[in-house]
Amino acid sequence: MTSQFMLVEIISEMKDPNELPKAYTYMSGPFQLIAFLFAGLGGYFFVGDKVSGMLIDSLPFGPALQVVACCLVVHMLISYLIKGVVFCRYFQTKIDGEYADPRDRRCRSWLSWNAFVALALFGAYVLANVVPFFAEAVDLLGASFTPLSCWMIPIVLFVRWYVDTPAEAKPRVSKMEWVVITAEFVLASVLLVLGTASSVQKIAADWDTFGLPFACHCEDIWATCACSATHVGMEEVCNVTVGV
């Protein structure tokens, strides 16, 4: 529900940018809301406040976990393909702008694009492995940057634009809309502070368990007692094995 940092790029690719309100507000937004509510409320219904980390971690090893993992992989591939194209295109435009046109069929343009994609892929691989607490790092980045980039900065930019715009050209913004905007900004500020603090505390508490950069981690990945003894559904099996 925080796609504001991508909407500008999506609008620029649309044949008719005026269709965005219909496509996003009436189709994409409600679908995302229903999907996230279904997952969140469903997880809370079955697990309650014992949920820790991602909901997928609360599933025991088996077909259900495999199906959910496949769905998650597809989701990540689609969403990060879109983000990756924007990310690589930005650097290609800045560094090798003469060959950055996607309609350019010259060999140099093709090589330039693939070079930036390869560098981004290599950078992502190094970052994912050099940080031994990658999942916690993702939580920290999400808590510290998402409220800022997706809620607070857009609001500040709109307010600045609204103040600088002549009265005859200003759009009509009702008092209720200003109340909602203010409430959203306050909520984002609270999430920024509390979310960041919570992520930092979790990293500090688990610091001794993370291991070294590029270390092999099999926790909650393989259905063995050596790797996943505390995973949901494994406690009884591993206790029996240890007892024998």
N, C-alpha and C positions, 0 to 999 in steps of 0.2 A: 504493500500500500504506500510505498515511498518512491514513486517513479519520477518525481519532479526533476531529478538531476538528469533524466534521459529524455524527457518530453520534448525539449527544444530540438534535439537531434532527430527524434521521431517525426516531429512536425515538418522539419526541413526535407524529409524524405517522402512526405505525403503528396499525392497528386493534387489533392484539394485540402489544404490545411484547415479550412473552415469546417471540415468534417470531424475534427478532433473531439469537440464536445460530445457529439453523438457517439463516436467510437469509444471514447474513454469513459464518459460519465454514465452513459446508458447501457454500455455493453461490457467493457473491460472491468471498470470499477466494481459494479455489482457482482460480477463473476468472482473477482478476487476476494471480495468481502465475504461472500457465501462460502467459498472454498476454505478460507482461513478460519472463519467461525466454525465450520464443520470440523476441521482438524483440531482447533483449539478446544472447543467445548467437548468434542468427542474424547480427546485425550484426558481432559479434566474429569469427565464422567467415569472413565475406566480406571484412572490412576490417582486422581485427586491431587492433593498438594505434595504428593511424593515424586512428582515429575522433577527430574534433574537433567539439565542440558536439553538436547533435542528430543522430541517425542519418539523418534525412531529408536533411541537408546532404551526405551521402555518396552520394546518388543523382544520376545525370546527368539532364539535362532530357529529358523524354519521357513516355510514357503511365504508366509505373510511378510516377514522381514525382507526376503529376497524381492518380492513384488514392490514393496515400498521403496527399497533401495534402487530398483530399476526406474521407478517413477521419479525419484529424486535426481538420478543421473540425467534423465531426459530433460527434466526441468532446468537443471543447472547448465546443460549443454546449450539449450535454446536461449536462456536469459544471458549467459555469459558470452555466447556468440554475438549477440546484439551489442553488448557492452564492449566486447573485445574489438569489434569492427570500429566503433567510435573511438576507442582508446588508440588503436594503431593508426587510424586515419588522421588523428590529430597530430601525432608525431611525424608522420610522413608528410603532411602538409607543411609543417613548420621546418623540417630539415631538408626534405627533397620535394618541395612544392611543385616543381616543373613536371614531375611524373606522378603526381598524386591524384589525377583525375581517374575515377574508376572506369570511365569509358575509353581510356587510353589503352590501346591494344599493343603498344610497342613492347618489345622484350625487356627493355630497361624498366618500364613501369611495372611489369609483372615481377621482375627480380626485386625491385625496390619494395613493393608491397610484401612479398614473401620474406624479405630480410627483416622488416619491422615486426611481422607476425612471429618469426622465429625468435627474435630478441625478446618479445613479450612472453612467449611460451617459456623460454629459458629463464627469464626473470621470475616468472610465476613458480617454476619448479624449484629454483634456488630458495625463494622466499618461503615456500611451503615446507621445505626441508630444513632450512637453517634455523627456523623458529621451532623449538621442540614442543611448544604448547600452541599449535596452530589453531585448534578449535577455540581456545580461550583468547587467542590474538584476534580472531574473527569477531568474537563477542565484544572485545575491547574497541576495535575499530568501528563496529556497528553502533555501539553505545555512544562513542565519542564524536563520530562524524555524521551518522545518519540524521539525528535531530537537527544538527547544524546545517548540513547541506540540503536536506529535503524539506525542512519546515522553516527554520529560522532565517536563513539567507533569502529564500524566495519572499518571505514576508517583509523583510527589511528592504529588499529591492522594490517591491510593490509600493510600500509606504513612501520611499524616497521618490519614486516616479510620480506617485499621486501628489505629493507636496510640490514637486517641480512643474507639474502640468498646469497650464492656464485653466482658469475656472470654466471657461466655455468648452474646453476639450476633455474635462474630467468625466470619467464614468460615474454613474450614480451608485454610491455605496451606502446602504442603509445602516442605521445604528445597530441593528441585529447582526449584520455582517461584520461590523467592527468588533462587536462583542465576541463573535465566534473567532475572528482573527486573533484577538487578544488572548482568548482562552487557549487557542492552539499554540501560540507563542509561549505562554506560561507552561503548558504541558510539555512542550519540547524542551524548555529549560530544565524542568524537573527531571525528565528522562535523561537529559544530557549529564546532569550532575550525579543523580543516583545510579544510573546505569553504568557510568564510567567508574564510579567508586566501587560498585559491586563487582565489576569485572577485575579491577585492580586487586581487590581483596581476595578474590578467588585465585588469581595467579600467584599472589604472595603465599596463600595458604597451601597451595599444591606445588610450590616451587621445587621441593626436594624430589618430586615424583616424575618430573618431566624428562630427565635424561639429557644427553648431549645433542647438539645439532647433527642432523643426518643419521641419528640413531634409528634403529628399526623398532617400530612400535606395532604390536599386534593386539593391543587391548581392545576388546569388544569387536574384533574383526573375525577372528578364528574361534570356532566352537571347541576350544580346548581349555582344560583347567589351568594350564600354564599361562594362557593369554587372557582368558575371560572368566575367571573363577567367580567374580562378583556380578557378572552379567545376569539380567533377568532370566530365570529358568535354569541357571547353571549352578546355583548354590547347593541344591540338594545332590545333584550328580557329583559335583566335586567333593562334597563332604563324604559321600559314599566311597568315592575313589580313594580319598585320603585315608579314610578309616580302614579300608582293605589293605 
